[in-house]
């Protein structure tokens, strides 16, 4: 079965860190351009970061440059999002997916809450 499962979210204080994981099954993750997205309460889903099949990386929001790092482990067929210096405005449900027309149905995502 082709699917993606996100995990690693939680409640963290401002300034804290989390590492999100995206485990792929049924396909080889490194063959695709993969992205992290997030949906904050009351807002549309937005693109956070993208990694191409050749390892090219883009961060799509200025607010996360220098704080978020996208990576992948080909052996584990897993993509990660390391999030440092978290802010309350980073609170959202975070999703991973294949980018563009190869996107899969959305999974449940993983909730990240940044609050003191």
PASEBA-1860 file (N, C-alpha, C; in nm, 3 decimals):
! residues 116
1> XXXXXXXX> 0.084/-0.119/0.000/0.000/0.000/0.000/0.088/0.124/0.000 ~ 0.058/0.217/-0.089/0.134/0.340/-0.099/0.080/0.438/0.004 ~ 0.164/0.478/0.097/0.118/0.572/0.197/0.235/0.643/0.264 ~ 0.201/0.752/0.332/0.295/0.830/0.411/0.239/0.843/0.551 ~ 0.323/0.829/0.651/0.280/0.843/0.789/0.371/0.942/0.859 ~ 0.309/1.048/0.910/0.385/1.152/0.981/0.383/1.125/1.132 ~ 0.489/1.165/1.198/0.496/1.153/1.344/0.599/1.251/1.397 ~ 0.603/1.263/1.530/0.706/1.344/1.594/0.657/1.476/1.649
9> XXXXXXXX> 0.532/1.508/1.625/0.478/1.633/1.678/0.457/1.626/1.828 ~ 0.414/1.738/1.883/0.387/1.742/2.026/0.376/1.885/2.074 ~ 0.372/1.898/2.206/0.366/2.029/2.270/0.507/2.069/2.312 ~ 0.548/2.187/2.271/0.683/2.235/2.302/0.676/2.382/2.339 ~ 0.765/2.424/2.426/0.770/2.565/2.464/0.837/2.649/2.355 ~ 0.805/2.776/2.349/0.875/2.863/2.254/1.026/2.851/2.272 ~ 1.095/2.844/2.159/1.239/2.825/2.160/1.282/2.681/2.157 ~ 1.188/2.590/2.172/1.220/2.448/2.172/1.236/2.391/2.033
17> XXXXXXXX> 1.259/2.259/2.029/1.285/2.190/1.903/1.201/2.063/1.894 ~ 1.173/2.025/1.773/1.108/1.898/1.742/1.165/1.846/1.611 ~ 1.165/1.714/1.596/1.199/1.654/1.467/1.081/1.571/1.421 ~ 1.026/1.609/1.308/0.915/1.537/1.249/0.968/1.430/1.154 ~ 0.897/1.319/1.149/0.933/1.209/1.058/0.820/1.181/0.962 ~ 0.856/1.138/0.844/0.760/1.101/0.740/0.808/0.969/0.682 ~ 0.741/0.862/0.719/0.780/0.729/0.671/0.697/0.693/0.549 ~ 0.766/0.659/0.442/0.699/0.620/0.319/0.694/0.468/0.307
25> XXXXXXXX> 0.583/0.419/0.257/0.571/0.276/0.228/0.505/0.260/0.092 ~ 0.543/0.153/0.023/0.486/0.126/-0.108/0.552/0.196/-0.223 ~ 0.647/0.283/-0.195/0.723/0.349/-0.300/0.856/0.396/-0.242 ~ 0.948/0.430/-0.331/1.081/0.475/-0.290/1.081/0.626/-0.281 ~ 1.093/0.675/-0.159/1.075/0.818/-0.132/1.176/0.903/-0.210 ~ 1.299/0.855/-0.224/1.404/0.939/-0.283/1.385/0.958/-0.433 ~ 1.296/0.884/-0.493/1.270/0.899/-0.636/1.176/1.017/-0.666 ~ 1.122/1.076/-0.563/1.022/1.181/-0.580/1.068/1.311/-0.517
33> XXXXXXXX> 1.016/1.421/-0.568/1.025/1.548/-0.496/0.923/1.542/-0.383 ~ 0.974/1.561/-0.261/0.892/1.548/-0.141/0.886/1.680/-0.068 ~ 0.772/1.704/-0.005/0.754/1.832/0.063/0.691/1.813/0.199 ~ 0.718/1.909/0.285/0.646/1.926/0.410/0.551/2.044/0.394 ~ 0.432/2.027/0.449/0.330/2.130/0.449/0.281/2.149/0.593 ~ 0.208/2.257/0.614/0.144/2.273/0.744/0.014/2.349/0.728 ~ -0.077/2.323/0.820/-0.204/2.394/0.823/-0.225/2.446/0.965 ~ -0.218/2.577/0.978/-0.242/2.640/1.106/-0.392/2.655/1.128
41> XXXXXXXX> -0.435/2.667/1.252/-0.578/2.682/1.280/-0.639/2.798/1.202 ~ -0.747/2.769/1.129/-0.818/2.873/1.056/-0.750/2.919/0.929 ~ -0.644/2.850/0.888/-0.572/2.892/0.767/-0.565/2.779/0.666 ~ -0.526/2.816/0.545/-0.507/2.717/0.440/-0.376/2.641/0.461 ~ -0.371/2.522/0.406/-0.246/2.446/0.408/-0.141/2.521/0.328 ~ -0.018/2.529/0.380/0.089/2.599/0.310/0.212/2.510/0.298 ~ 0.288/2.538/0.194/0.409/2.463/0.166/0.521/2.515/0.255 ~ 0.591/2.423/0.318/0.695/2.460/0.413/0.834/2.441/0.353
49> XXXXXXXX> 0.863/2.319/0.308/0.997/2.288/0.257/0.987/2.174/0.158 ~ 1.080/2.171/0.065/1.079/2.071/-0.043/1.219/2.018/-0.065 ~ 1.227/1.887/-0.089/1.353/1.825/-0.129/1.330/1.748/-0.258 ~ 1.411/1.776/-0.359/1.397/1.707/-0.486/1.465/1.570/-0.481 ~ 1.444/1.492/-0.585/1.504/1.359/-0.591/1.657/1.366/-0.594 ~ 1.710/1.477/-0.641/1.856/1.493/-0.649/1.913/1.565/-0.527 ~ 1.828/1.592/-0.429/1.875/1.652/-0.305/1.866/1.802/-0.297 ~ 1.812/1.866/-0.400/1.792/2.010/-0.393/1.688/2.045/-0.289
57> XXXXXXXX> 1.714/2.153/-0.216/1.627/2.190/-0.104/1.576/2.332/-0.121 ~ 1.449/2.352/-0.089/1.390/2.485/-0.088/1.307/2.502/0.039 ~ 1.319/2.618/0.099/1.234/2.656/0.211/1.145/2.768/0.162 ~ 1.014/2.751/0.182/0.920/2.836/0.111/0.870/2.953/0.192 ~ 0.904/2.958/0.318/0.861/3.069/0.402/0.984/3.132/0.465 ~ 0.998/3.263/0.450/1.117/3.331/0.504/1.129/3.310/0.654 ~ 1.015/3.295/0.719/1.017/3.286/0.866/1.085/3.159/0.917 ~ 1.101/3.059/0.831/1.160/2.935/0.879/1.302/2.911/0.829
65> XXXXXXXX> 1.350/2.997/0.744/1.488/2.983/0.697/1.584/2.999/0.815 ~ 1.673/2.904/0.827/1.767/2.905/0.939/1.715/2.835/1.062 ~ 1.586/2.806/1.066/1.529/2.737/1.181/1.488/2.594/1.148 ~ 1.441/2.570/1.026/1.392/2.439/0.985/1.492/2.376/0.889 ~ 1.507/2.245/0.898/1.596/2.171/0.810/1.524/2.046/0.761 ~ 1.514/2.033/0.630/1.455/1.913/0.570/1.567/1.817/0.534 ~ 1.544/1.689/0.555/1.644/1.589/0.521/1.574/1.457/0.496 ~ 1.649/1.359/0.451/1.591/1.226/0.432/1.696/1.120/0.459
73> XXXXXXXX> 1.648/1.002/0.494/1.732/0.884/0.515/1.686/0.781/0.412 ~ 1.764/0.764/0.307/1.723/0.674/0.199/1.710/0.530/0.247 ~ 1.796/0.489/0.336/1.791/0.351/0.386/1.662/0.324/0.464 ~ 1.615/0.428/0.533/1.493/0.414/0.612/1.367/0.455/0.535 ~ 1.388/0.507/0.412/1.275/0.555/0.331/1.192/0.658/0.408 ~ 1.263/0.747/0.474/1.202/0.842/0.565/1.254/0.983/0.538 ~ 1.163/1.080/0.549/1.199/1.220/0.539/1.179/1.284/0.675 ~ 1.261/1.386/0.703/1.254/1.451/0.833/1.238/1.603/0.817
81> XXXXXXXX> 1.186/1.664/0.920/1.187/1.809/0.931/1.233/1.843/1.072 ~ 1.356/1.892/1.082/1.408/1.938/1.210/1.366/2.082/1.229 ~ 1.300/2.108/1.339/1.248/2.243/1.366/1.309/2.294/1.496 ~ 1.382/2.402/1.484/1.446/2.463/1.601/1.389/2.603/1.624 ~ 1.416/2.655/1.742/1.371/2.791/1.778/1.224/2.810/1.745 ~ 1.145/2.716/1.787/1.003/2.718/1.751/0.932/2.837/1.814 ~ 0.834/2.887/1.739/0.757/3.004/1.780/0.609/2.966/1.787 ~ 0.531/3.038/1.864/0.387/3.006/1.871/0.320/3.004/1.733
89> XXXXXXXX> 0.368/3.087/1.641/0.308/3.089/1.508/0.343/2.967/1.423 ~ 0.430/2.881/1.474/0.458/2.755/1.406/0.355/2.647/1.442 ~ 0.266/2.679/1.533/0.162/2.584/1.571/0.075/2.550/1.450 ~ 0.066/2.420/1.421/-0.006/2.374/1.303/-0.005/2.221/1.301 ~ -0.085/2.167/1.212/-0.071/2.025/1.177/0.024/2.018/1.058 ~ 0.126/1.936/1.071/0.228/1.924/0.968/0.207/1.795/0.889 ~ 0.217/1.808/0.759/0.195/1.696/0.668/0.316/1.681/0.575 ~ 0.336/1.560/0.527/0.431/1.540/0.419/0.355/1.483/0.300
97> XXXXXXXX> 0.412/1.503/0.182/0.349/1.449/0.062/0.445/1.458/-0.053 ~ 0.419/1.384/-0.153/0.488/1.399/-0.280/0.442/1.530/-0.342 ~ 0.534/1.601/-0.403/0.503/1.734/-0.455/0.437/1.726/-0.592 ~ 0.339/1.812/-0.613/0.281/1.828/-0.746/0.182/1.719/-0.783 ~ 0.184/1.682/-0.910/0.081/1.593/-0.964/0.093/1.450/-0.909 ~ 0.206/1.416/-0.851/0.222/1.282/-0.795/0.177/1.273/-0.650 ~ 0.117/1.381/-0.601/0.075/1.383/-0.460/-0.023/1.271/-0.428 ~ -0.010/1.220/-0.307/-0.098/1.116/-0.256/-0.213/1.178/-0.176
105> XXXXXXXX> -0.316/1.103/-0.145/-0.418/1.155/-0.052/-0.353/1.197/0.078 ~ -0.402/1.305/0.137/-0.342/1.355/0.260/-0.361/1.259/0.376 ~ -0.255/1.244/0.455/-0.265/1.165/0.576/-0.319/1.249/0.691 ~ -0.305/1.197/0.812/-0.358/1.267/0.929/-0.265/1.377/0.976 ~ -0.140/1.374/0.936/-0.045/1.474/0.980/-0.005/1.454/1.125 ~ 0.077/1.544/1.173/0.120/1.540/1.312/0.109/1.681/1.370 ~ 0.046/1.690/1.486/0.017/1.819/1.546/0.140/1.873/1.618 ~ 0.173/1.998/1.589/0.279/2.070/1.659/0.216/2.189/1.729
113> XXXX> 0.233/2.196/1.858/0.179/2.307/1.937/0.294/2.373/2.012 ~ 0.312/2.501/1.987/0.418/2.577/2.053/0.352/2.675/2.148 ~ 0.370/2.649/2.276/0.302/2.729/2.377/0.374/2.717/2.509 ~ 0.371/2.823/2.586/0.429/2.820/2.719/0.321/2.784/2.822
END
